[in-house]
Amino acid sequence: DALDRPKLHAVVDTLRPDGSTNIFDGLQASLDMLGIPETEKQNRVIFLSHGNATAGDTSPAHIMQMASDRVQRGIGLTTIGVGNDFDVNLMRGLAEQGAGNFYFLEDPSAATEVFTEEIDTFMQPIALDVRLETVAGPGYHFDEVIGSRLWSAGSNRGAMQIPAVFVASRTSQGGGQGRRGGGSM
């Protein structure tokens, strides 16, 4: 399918701020726009927000569940948190559940760099549906895992289910332009 840039610009031009953030309905609409995911294509939503829901269903648990239900159908979700006070738990959790990257930006002008990286690195997954199981050796135990909330563990064993693994770039070509960083599986 050819990319209809004029149509996309026309859709964006109709958007108007109203002083509130309805993350649930906005994210649901963007995920639903993909319809039935095509298995031979990369089906991904890049969600840019401060992540602070102020309208509609504001429950982080409901937002996560709605996104998780759609992601299970083969839609990837990458999140970009903007500003100094974005909801890191929600935005990071959505990316983890959505087999995507999580970025945070101090300055919105860095969004172009992030979008470019997503297009360059998310075209082909390295692995799908990865399950990691570990058992600690005698005399050792697990204390904590840093970098993911997908990990579940007891004192001497643990497991993690990762929806997809992609290459992710963390180098900045243009001085960073206000970009702070991010993470991925």
C-alpha positions as CSV (number, residue, x, y, z in Angstrom):
1,D,0.0,0.0,0.0
2,A,1.2,3.5,-0.8
3,L,1.6,6.0,2.0
4,D,-1.1,8.7,1.6
5,R,0.8,11.6,3.2
6,P,-1.8,14.3,2.3
7,K,-4.5,12.2,4.0
8,L,-2.4,11.7,7.1
9,H,-1.6,15.4,7.3
10,A,-5.3,16.2,6.9
11,V,-6.1,13.9,9.9
12,V,-3.4,15.5,12.0
13,D,-4.6,19.0,11.1
14,T,-8.1,18.2,12.5
15,L,-6.7,17.5,16.0
16,R,-7.3,20.2,18.6
17,P,-6.3,20.3,22.2
18,D,-9.0,20.6,24.8
19,G,-7.0,20.7,28.0
20,S,-7.4,17.1,29.0
21,T,-5.7,13.8,28.2
22,N,-7.8,10.7,27.5
23,I,-5.1,8.1,27.2
24,F,-7.5,5.1,27.3
25,D,-9.7,6.2,24.3
26,G,-6.7,7.7,22.4
27,L,-4.6,4.6,22.7
28,Q,-7.5,2.3,22.0
29,A,-8.4,4.2,18.8
30,S,-4.8,4.1,17.6
31,L,-4.5,0.4,18.2
32,D,-7.9,-0.3,16.6
33,M,-6.9,1.7,13.5
34,L,-4.5,-1.2,12.6
35,G,-7.4,-3.6,12.4
36,I,-6.4,-7.2,12.0
37,P,-2.6,-7.2,12.0
38,E,-0.9,-8.4,8.9
39,T,1.6,-11.0,9.8
40,E,4.0,-10.2,7.0
41,K,4.3,-6.5,8.2
42,Q,5.4,-4.8,11.3
43,N,2.3,-3.6,13.1
44,R,3.4,-0.9,15.6
45,V,1.9,2.1,17.4
46,I,4.3,4.7,18.7
47,F,2.5,6.5,21.6
48,L,3.8,9.9,22.5
49,S,2.3,11.4,25.7
50,H,3.0,12.8,29.2
51,G,1.1,9.7,30.3
52,N,-1.0,11.5,32.9
53,A,-4.6,10.5,32.2
54,T,-7.1,13.2,33.2
55,A,-10.2,12.3,31.1
56,G,-12.1,9.1,30.2
57,D,-11.0,5.9,32.0
58,T,-8.0,7.1,34.0
59,S,-7.2,3.8,35.7
60,P,-3.7,2.7,34.9
61,A,-4.7,-0.9,35.3
62,H,-7.6,-0.5,32.8
63,I,-5.3,1.3,30.3
64,M,-2.7,-1.5,30.6
65,Q,-5.2,-4.3,30.2
66,M,-6.8,-2.7,27.2
67,A,-3.4,-2.3,25.5
68,S,-2.3,-5.8,26.5
69,D,-5.4,-7.3,25.0
70,R,-4.7,-5.6,21.6
71,V,-1.0,-6.3,21.7
72,Q,-1.7,-10.0,22.1
73,R,-3.2,-9.8,18.6
74,G,0.2,-8.9,17.1
75,I,0.4,-5.2,17.5
76,G,3.6,-3.7,19.0
77,L,3.5,-0.6,21.2
78,T,6.4,1.8,21.8
79,T,6.0,4.7,24.2
80,I,7.6,8.1,24.4
81,G,7.1,10.0,27.6
82,V,7.4,13.7,27.2
83,G,8.3,16.3,29.9
84,N,9.7,16.1,33.3
85,D,6.6,14.8,35.1
86,F,5.3,12.1,32.8
87,D,3.9,8.9,34.3
88,V,7.0,6.6,34.0
89,N,5.2,3.6,35.4
90,L,2.4,3.7,32.9
91,M,4.5,4.5,29.9
92,R,7.2,2.0,30.7
93,G,4.6,-0.7,31.5
94,L,2.8,-0.1,28.2
95,A,6.0,-0.6,26.3
96,E,7.0,-3.7,28.2
97,Q,3.6,-5.3,27.6
98,G,3.7,-4.1,24.0
99,A,7.0,-5.6,23.1
100,G,8.3,-2.1,22.4
101,N,10.9,0.4,23.5
102,F,10.3,3.0,26.1
103,Y,11.8,6.5,25.7
104,F,11.6,9.6,27.7
105,L,12.2,13.1,26.4
106,E,12.9,16.3,28.3
107,D,12.4,18.3,25.1
108,P,9.7,17.4,22.5
109,S,12.1,18.4,19.7
110,A,14.0,15.1,20.2
111,A,11.0,13.1,19.1
112,T,12.2,13.1,15.5
113,E,15.3,11.2,16.5
114,V,13.3,8.6,18.4
115,F,10.8,8.1,15.5
116,T,13.8,7.6,13.1
117,E,15.4,5.0,15.4
118,E,12.1,3.1,15.7
119,I,11.7,2.9,12.0
120,D,15.4,1.9,11.6
121,T,15.5,-0.8,14.3
122,F,12.0,-2.2,14.7
123,M,11.6,-3.6,11.2
124,Q,12.5,-7.2,12.2
125,P,12.3,-8.8,15.6
126,I,15.2,-10.9,16.7
127,A,13.0,-13.3,18.7
128,L,9.3,-13.7,19.6
129,D,7.7,-15.0,22.7
130,V,10.9,-15.5,24.7
131,R,10.7,-17.2,28.1
132,L,13.6,-17.0,30.5
133,E,13.8,-19.3,33.5
134,T,16.6,-19.2,36.0
135,V,17.6,-21.2,39.0
136,A,20.1,-19.8,41.5
137,G,23.1,-22.1,42.3
138,P,23.7,-23.4,45.9
139,G,24.4,-20.6,48.3
140,Y,22.9,-17.9,46.0
141,H,19.5,-16.2,45.9
142,F,17.8,-13.5,43.8
143,D,17.4,-10.2,45.4
144,E,16.1,-7.9,42.6
145,V,15.9,-7.5,38.9
146,I,16.5,-4.0,37.5
147,G,15.2,-3.0,34.1
148,S,11.9,-4.9,33.8
149,R,8.8,-5.5,35.8
150,L,8.0,-8.6,33.8
151,W,10.3,-10.7,36.1
152,S,8.6,-12.9,38.7
153,A,10.8,-14.7,41.2
154,G,11.1,-16.5,44.5
155,S,14.3,-16.5,46.5
156,N,16.1,-19.1,44.3
157,R,14.3,-19.2,41.0
158,G,12.6,-16.8,38.6
159,A,11.0,-16.5,35.2
160,M,10.3,-13.8,32.6
161,Q,8.0,-13.9,29.5
162,I,9.1,-11.3,26.9
163,P,6.6,-10.8,24.0
164,A,9.3,-9.8,21.4
165,V,13.0,-8.8,21.3
166,F,14.2,-6.1,18.9
167,V,17.5,-4.4,18.2
168,A,17.5,-1.0,19.9
169,S,19.8,1.9,19.3
170,R,20.9,4.1,22.1
171,T,23.4,6.4,20.3
172,S,22.6,9.9,19.5
173,Q,23.6,11.3,16.1
174,G,22.6,14.9,16.6
175,G,23.8,15.8,20.1
176,G,20.7,14.3,21.7
177,Q,18.4,17.4,21.2
178,G,17.0,17.0,24.7
179,R,16.6,13.2,24.6
180,R,17.1,11.6,27.9
181,G,17.1,7.9,27.2
182,G,14.9,4.8,27.2
183,G,14.8,1.1,27.5
184,S,13.6,-2.0,25.8
185,M,13.6,-5.8,26.0
